[in-house]
Amino acid sequence: MSEFFETLKHFISVKMQTSHIYQPAMLVKLLKSSGEASTKEIAKHLLTYDDSQVEYYEERVKVMVGEVLTKTHGITEKLKDGRNISGYKLAGFDQLSTSEVNELISLCEDRLKAELSRNRFKHRNVRRMPVSGSVRYKILQRAKHRCELCGIPADQKALDVDHIVPKNLGGSDDESNLQALCYTCNRSKGDRDKTDFRDIESTYAERDKSCPFCTEVINRVVEENELALAFLDGYPVTQGHTLIIPKRHVADYFDLVQPELNAIQQLIKSRQSQLRKVDPSITGFNVGINAGKSAGQTVFHCHIHLIPRRDGDMDNPRGGVRGVIPEKQKY
């Protein structure tokens, strides 16, 4: 018997502390795959015990079970594709004989049966997958295949269709009690939260005909997405000075909702990248927000300044945005 076999056998039989099926299920997959498998392959194997989405379990592999088996116990090692985790392998698989592999698989499957007999996934299936495929599709269509809280699209992060009033608080399976949330927002929401996020989207179309940013900047727009747009400042501090605003008429940055913050951040990063590509003389940026009259805000439609900076554009730039109070800029 190899030393690694004895180590792994002892871990599975004695040391492995389980409150769910993940660890023995991942080990079975690695043992059946000559010692290594991609995160997606491991996630798909987990789906043989729970029908949740593959993306959700890929995240679980990376942040939970993969970390436990790798960092805590040293049983597995990460496989990398650049900076990304592409899979895992058993550290000593090449030491195992075929009979040892089969015995370890049998041990893991026994542990899996024990976990499954305790119905560990029963509450997950009720909470995470409460509706039929046709109803799920209808809810996702209504949400335009975006998270109804953060706004991220389904092609970037898996979406759950879940209860607004949780089942354990008496919520029904009726369509009126369902909303689409990405798995991050859904996990953050918790099973005691009854917040309805479905009406947030309707506020994004709000405009103010008396506001110059709602009506007069269309010819200066350089980029936009569904919830925000970027346009050239009419009184630029430097060449390329850009304003990024929410399309909804919102006076104060602190009144923005999370999807708008996400959209604005996307444009800030995209515009910064574009400016650097077309103008290699740019060596830095100031990003600033005037929130309130006393902070210098003159147009009361929230806007974020993206100001390109170049070496030598002023004698001593030390202190940057501290210059809003001139005598405090340098320290």
KOLPA-580678 format. One record per residue: residue in three letters; y, x, z of N, C-alpha, C in turn. Coordinates in steps of 0.001 Angstrom, whole numbers, plus 500000, padded with zeros to 6 digits. Each point is the difference from the previous one (the first is absolute). Layout:
ALAYXZYXZYXZ ...
//
This chain:
MET498808500837500000501192499163500000501262500886500000 SER500964499667499123501211500804499945500902499708501200 GLU500884500961500270500947499839501118500950498837499731 PHE500444499857498726500917498910499682499320498650500157 PHE498719499922499645499250498755500183499993499594501461 GLU499709500950500879499961499689501432501373499576500498 THR501056500691499484501365499650500409500353498585499579 LEU499709499683498727500340498690499476499132498909500620 LYS498737500297500240499101499036500629500489499665501404 HIS500415501033500749500506499776501365501293499203499965 PHE500870500322498999501260499276499897499757498520499737 ILE499141499683499025499734498605499638499317499248501133 SER499044500667500659499196499335501027500706499879501335 VAL500849500998500321500549500077501366501529499969500029 LYS500628500894499233501442500210500154500856498978499264 MET499516499441498913500820499116499176500339498722500765 GLN501297499857500322500481498811500699500524499014498968 THR499375498860499871500376499050498964500491498687500582 SER501102499527499417500460498639500283500032499210498702 HIS499472500595498937499954499402498677498991500789499178 ILE499818499627498744498943500615499179500438501254499260 TYR501270500373500032500536500995499078499281501352500029 GLN499801500567501182499436501353500054498577500073499440 PRO499065499172500474498655500094499426499971499638498518 ALA500852499074499574500034499632498584500477501158499138 MET501038500710500458500490501153499246498952501104499948 LEU499319500245501090498974501036500026498844499650499058 VAL499603498728499950498946499583499074500401500329498568 LYS501241499671499634500459500262498638499966501489499690 LEU500482500829500930500007501450499773498580500551499891 LEU499107499507500845498616500469499974499299499576498709 LYS500341498836499499499373499511498771500639500591498742 SER501120500709500154500742500536498853500016501526500009 SER498912500585500476499868501464500043501107500658500806 GLY500515499283501002500911500609500965501465499788499766 GLU500413499448498845501419499772499795500238498781499127 ALA501170499382500204500361498797499242501508499843500045 SER500558499344498992501438499746499981500347498921501014 THR501271499915500358500440498950500929499711498622499419 LYS500150499839498685499729498703499382498511499661500085 GLU499152501002499785498556499753500099499617499601501428 ILE500603500679500988499735499650501402500516498592500289 ALA501219499717499492500580498673500221499124498911499395 LYS499492500233498788499133499015499357498706499811500790 HIS499510501074500592498794499872500822500289499142501237 LEU501174500188500610500371499163501140500054498528499591 LEU500374499750498742500096498621499530498641499310499906 THR498918500751500048498689499360500015499754499309501335 TYR500829500311501001499887499370501310501179499075500294 ASP501059500101499202501192499162500210500702499854498658 ASP500346498780499600500524499766498666501513500121499890 SER500647500749500886501442500230499879500280500920498820 GLN501241500256499713500395500714498799499721501503500104 VAL499632500589498856499667501423499955501172500847500484 GLU501212499621499596501170500795500383500172500060501516 TYR499739498876500644500128499955501452499055501005500638 TYR498756500068499509499024500896500603500212501456499608 GLU500586500250498846500379501375499696501000500500501036 GLU500938499144500383500974500373501026499316500220501340 ARG499029499132500330499252500164501251499234501314500014 VAL499407500357498851499253501260499910500924501167500320 LYS501196499990499401500915501135500142500606500108501391 VAL500474498890500551500764500077501245499163499788501250 MET498759499525499836499218499720501192498640500675499986 VAL499020499425499296498633500526500113499909501425499472 GLY500704500313498898499983501373499496500589500975500979 GLU501070499586500708500628500867501001499068500223501188 VAL499311498938500432499098500111501152498844500946499684 LEU499364499790498852498843500824499651500391501433499647 THR501226500188499494500439501338499596500664500755501142 LYS501097499462500528500780500729501002499373499952501384 THR499486498836500386499481499847501363498628500625500160 HIS499116499775499018498608500430500164499578501150499084 GLY500772500306498961499649501097499110498751499750499175 ILE499628498739499843498793499653499233500289500039498506 THR501225499613499596500367499952498591501183500911499714 GLU500230500257498705501157500761499526500698499193498911 LYS501320500167499907500771499279498983499906500705498659 LEU499945499200498921500140500510498638501400499656499535 LYS500686500945499382501400499799499628500185500057498489 ASP500916499163499507500487500051498632501493500256500112 GLY500382501275499990501377500351500331500222499739501473 ARG501005499168500311500288499651501394499239498763500455 ASN499395499296499053499347498731500328498550500200500406 ILE499545499188500945498596499998500395499226499231498946 SER499057500669499334499227499346498947498617499583500474 GLY499535500542501107498673499657500493499640500815501225 TYR498722499954500379499490500722501173498606500541499675 LYS499617501016500721498633500500499866499453500357501375 LEU498697499922500125499334500431501225499988501518500028 ALA500473500558501109500222501439500078498728500823499814 GLY498848499478500421498762500763499917498908499316499223 PHE500384499187499020498991499224499275498964500888499317 ASP500443501185499500499071500864499276498912500584500893 GLN500133499829501320498969500478500927498883498966500206 LEU500210498773499528499078498914500296498888499907498956 SER498815499747500470498888499710499096500032498523499624 THR499234499621498993499949498604499573499520499097501126 SER498993500448500743499484499178501098501041499847501100 GLU500784501050500247501061499923501013501092499032499570 VAL500372500052498720500992499062499476499526498566500189 ASN498736499746499657499461498646500119499965499525501449 GLU499673500905500922499957499621501418501397499686500516 LEU501000500800499590501374499761500437500536498680499425 ILE499657499722498743500399498722499402499404498847500794 SER498725500133500365499330498953500762500682499781501346 LEU500411501090500652500699499895501288501340499270499823 CYS500739500379498961501293499352499750499808498515499701 GLU498979499682499224499769498599499657499609499186501223 ASP499300500629500941499699499319501265501279499701500763 ARG500920501003500001501281499780500688500808498909499293 LEU499936499970498673500689498958499249499470498618500352 LYS498685499868500061499397498714500330500436499553501394 ALA500069500946500929500421499668501366501440499491500020 GLU500869500678499228501401499575499946500130498636499323 LEU499300499819498889500095498745499265499462498819500804 SER499017500267500849499437498925500819501009499461500998 ARG501053500805500260501044499553500940501151499326499267 ASN499829499768498658500999499264499205501391500604500093 ARG500065501334499883501290500659500134501014499554498956 PHE499524499536498821500923499670498934500304498513499922 LYS499395499201500890500176498560499880501469499602500081 HIS500715500548500993501404499631500147500828500562498863 ARG499611501153499429500750500582498901499908499133498759 ASN498813499487499718499831499180498807500810498718500087 VAL500084499423501205500796498782500179501472500303499855 ARG500443501136500581501427500290500015500491500585498681 ARG499204500903499382500477500719498844499703499294498682 MET498912499264499903499618499373498747499771498504500221 PRO501066499229500304499818498625500445499864498993498881 VAL500182500404498722500116499009498945499080500320498833 SER499783498988499171499200500188498794500777500823498986 GLY499292500485498978500646500801498977501095499252499269 SER499778498716499714501000499229499254501268499775500819 VAL499844499712501281501174499817500860500719501330500191 ARG499243501072500200500583501332500148500855500333498780 TYR499474499715498800500745500290498778501291499191499954 LYS499937498744500427501179499132499991501089500544500937 ILE499583500460501179500962500545500958500620501280499460 LEU499187500864499400500519501252499435500952499726498838 GLN499698498985499204500915499616498918501338499554500566 ARG499961499164501021501237499528500613500828501163500521 ALA499323501019500535500683501175500549500346501019498923 LYS499715499672498726500232500906498874499272501328500205 HIS498841499893500630499131501159500241500742501115500732 ARG500831499594500958500715500930500874499812499586501450 CYS500082500994500897500004499700501431501236499166500308 GLU499824498884500699501122499116500296500841500488501178 LEU499663501173500539500845500615501022500689501242499456 CYS499241501004499566500617501262499569500291500046498515 GLY499384499111499205500295499930498585499195500924499113 ILE499105500802500557499236500942499183499059499247499074 PRO499889500407498729499135499279499063498523500305500217 ALA499161499104499511498560500106500212499398501230499335 ASP500639500513498934499441501177499343500284501284500754 GLN500810499904501070500269501166500831499284499937501348 LYS499724498804500474499299499867501282499257498663500010 ALA498783500013500530499184498785500025500672498903500831 LEU499920498768499495500593498862500686498930499146500663 ASP500301499523501204499177499025500701500643498623499857 VAL499194498966499927500500498633500165499548499559501380 ASP500964499783500884499663499801501403500781498828500586 HIS499614499613501196500632498865500671501384500355500527 ILE500915499026499912501305500140500653499807499760501495 VAL499537498836500364499577499746501382498537500437500080 PRO499699501047500774498628500532500017498966498960500416 LYS498789500215499540498901499089500327499815499875501506 ASN500144501132500716499764499947501441501129499311500756 LEU501088499637499270501074499199500598499986498584499447 GLY498902499641499332499853498642499500500426499799498557 GLY500297501091499279500426499883498612498898499484499097 SER500399499249498982499024499412499079499812500889498781 ASP499008499631499159499763500699498749500741499347498829 ASP500901499066500287500755499334498961500925500989499295 GLU500251499775498707500856500909499235501384500152500615 SER500479498970500670501332500063500616500042500991501154 ASN498841500442500476499952500946501120499546501387499532 LEU500165500286498718499557501282499458501163500756499378 GLN499989501315500115500998500851499368499345501299499555 ALA500643500688499065499475501263499471500720501161500669 LEU499221500874500645500546501189500638499167501208499596 CYS500651501151499812499226501209499776499242500329501283 TYR498952500830499881499172500207501186500763500699501122 THR501067500786499663500789500653501048500802498964500781 CYS500712499124499295500791498964500676499103499032500749 ASN498841499679499424499095499069500647499460500583501296 ARG499661501285499967499498500652501204501097500075501067 SER501253500269499556501114500085500936500329498642500607 LYS499798498937499239500338498646500452499200499611501239 GLY498723500354500049499197499660501169499526498566499981 ASP499047499697500872499393498665499987500622499056501019 ARG501210500340500505500734499079500883501357499634499405 ASP500291500545498819501304499822499360499940498817499031 LYS500933499051500149500023498798499164501149500022498986 THR500586501185499736501156500075499111499631499634498567 ASP500815499151499403499819499583498606500937500841499130 PHE499430500847499149500800500889499164500228499448498593 ARG499524498790499714500028499508498633501398499705499485 ASP500955499698500862501334499612499545500918501184499754 ILE499569501204500343500867501163499818500373500175498536 GLU499019499821499115500247500232498574501119499125499454 SER500102498753500478501003499081499458501423500476500267 THR500191500844501013501357500480500311500451501107499055 TYR499079500611499261500359501139499149500903499610498842 ALA500011498722499619500793499554498857501441499652500372 GLU500375500122501248501341499609500438501058500924499411 ARG501098499421499471501129500744499432501301499376500513 ASP501094500773499919501322499507500394500939500226498818 LYS500474498920499383500831500108498798501321500714500257 SER500437500050501259501253500686500308499805501491500285 CYS498760500451499993499695501397500350499949500852498735 PRO500779501090499929499987500846498796498644500645499740 PHE499244500286501040498694500622499801498961498993499506 CYS500218498715500244499103498968499485500290499673498544 THR501260500274499535500421499469498701500548501029499015 GLU500489501144500463500812500849499110499417501383499707 VAL498784500299500432499494501366499837498932500110498915 ILE499726498911499286498882499973499071500081501106498956 ASN501206500345499547500147501019498955499833501418500526 ARG499955500153501328499849501345500573498601500229500570 VAL499106499019499841498651500126500562499220501081499258 VAL499380500898500775499190501067499413498513499812500275 GLU499668499184501000498593499755500315499932498790500920 GLU498883499274499924499814498875500907498522499708500178 ASN499699499269501049498675499436500200500188498540500383 GLU498974499359500501500104498558500236501030499628501062 LEU500220500865500995500827499621501143501269500822500152 ALA500178501048499204501157500876500170500414500579498655 LEU501222500531499964500446500672498783500892501181500361 ALA500091500931499058500826501197500162501020500034498866 PHE501245500326500338501041500069498983500982501112500358 LEU500734500471498995500943501084500206501217499505500782 ASP500409500784500982501171499652500806501252500007499129 GLY500860498991500181501231499904499224501025501049500365 TYR499882500567501193500926501036500465499160501168500548 PRO499328500722499118499007500983500449500600501165500774 VAL499281500404501047500363501187500771499607501249499225 THR498845499979499363499538501069499123499365499370498772 GLN499780500801498980499347499488498790498573499552500327 GLY499667498775499600498674499448500275499947499128501237 HIS501112499877500730500074499176501215499503498585499681 THR498964499582500701499315498738499722499989499123501238 LEU500135498689499794499847499026501073498694499245499791 ILE499273499790501083498766499212499963500212498783500896 ILE499759498806499451500270498771500741498801499050499917 PRO499863499106500983499033498903499846500587498980499034 LYS499156499344499199500498498958499106500485498792500791 ARG499342499730501107500436498905500879501334500392500638 HIS500894499036500143501291500285500625499811500093501513 VAL499992501222500486499841500281501432501121500944500393 ALA500770499651501012501156500813500360499619501310500676 ASP499035499957500889499720501129500877498610500571499751 TYR499910501313499969498715500680499834498976499515501017 PHE500439499723501200499082499632501083499498498560499892 ASP500479499271498986499495498650499754498980499970498865 LEU499709501148499403498998500055498942498612499757500569 VAL499128499387499190498611499821500397499172501134499404 GLN498803500174500513499202501168499640499758500160498493 PRO499685498944499257499812500191498559501236500565499306 GLU501202499592500450501231500530499416500181501468500355 LEU499691500362501232500067501412500392499048500839499150 ASN498802499471499750499039500716499160500550500182498587 ALA500587498930499447500521500047498636501164500973499889 ILE500875500007500984501149500909500001499536501451500111 GLN499050500253500889499480501355500149499369500496498703 GLN499298499110499307499389500367498721501065500458499005 LEU501117499272499927501062500361499062500725501267500422 ILE500193500216501291500631501230500472499186501211499545 LYS498699499943500204499143501124499627499939500169498491 SER499889498886499269499918500079498552501293500544499399 ARG501136499495500469501302500454499481500236501469500351 GLN499642500409501195500142501407500388499209500899499062 SER498793499575499661499160500782499100500604500066498598 GLN500518498870499516500612499966498669501216500914499922 LEU500851499942501026501208500816500001499671501492499983 ARG498988500383500766499606501409500018499489500455498630 LYS499287499116499308499446500365498699501091500218498961 VAL501022499140500005501043500095498967501101500983500371 ASP500095500365501258501077500903500437499458501045500969 PRO499553501143499498499436501032500871501020500647500928 SER501304499692499809501005500565500910500001499301501358 ILE499334498838500085499934499273501272499089500752500964 THR500513500281501179499228500758500997499797499235501299 GLY500558498817500105499837499205501216500555498601499805 PHE499840499172501036500490498618499942500522499593501371 ASN501018499145499997500353499221501190499553498572499758 VAL499356499394500991499610498597499950500714499323501163 GLY500830498997499682500804499406501066500141498499499881 ILE500201499356501158500170498546500080501207499713500882 ASN500924499178499502501091499509500825499636498594500456 ALA499748499814501265499572498700500527501064499479500955 GLY500890499150499483501052499426500825501363500590499671 LYS501040499201500232501364500411499677500404501279500723 SER499638500125501254500383501190500765499283501251499519 ALA498903499819499244499277501136499422500479500309498587 GLY501031499260499534500578500277498690499516499107498892 GLN499204498973500296499493499125498951501136499131499458 THR500151499959498674501050499192499377499431498877499141 VAL498827500203499401499320498936499269498829499545500866 PHE500020498736500396499008499537500968498763499421499317 HIS499456500848499170498661499850499432499363501352500260 CYS498951500016500804499391501264500422499810500943498811 HIS500416501256500162499808500993498949499782501373500629 ILE499155500751499346499650501343500458500519500992498971 HIS500751500990500469500551501033499118498991501135499836 LEU499719500352498765499217501195499684500942500954499260 ILE500407501053500683501045500896499477499404501375499719 PRO499914500389498728499488501340499680500970501079500484 ARG499462501085500466500810501131500448499595501255499239 ARG500967500882499817499783501237499284500576501157500796 ASP499339501123499932500529501182500694501431500255499557 GLY500895500143501008501393500309499696500878498806499729 ASP499464498745500113500858498845499726501041499780501100 MET499842500654501132501041500091501022499785501306500756 ASP501044500482500617499953501333500610498932500126501075 ASN499925498997500890499043500089501097499409498613500265 PRO498819499722499440499417498665500161499313499777501334 ARG499990500995500879499284499883501272500395498716500734 GLY498999499299500495500241498761500752499776498752499177 GLY500115500110498655499675498880499123500610498682500416 VAL499144499007500269500473498654500291500737499901501335 ARG499934501054500801500831500009501218501480499931499656 GLY500353500282498722501388499969499566500618498625500015 VAL499250498939500324500610498680500125501070500012501099 ILE499854500914500953501084500278500949500324501480499792 PRO501048500295499236500239501366499503499936501086501046 GLU500634499786501174500032501058501008498637500257500628 LYS499014499125499726498662500188500547499013500581498971 GLN500488500213498758499072500426498944499387501365500300 LYS500825500938500382499511501359500223499770500219501493 TYR498899500652500325499650500204501407499335501347500155 
//
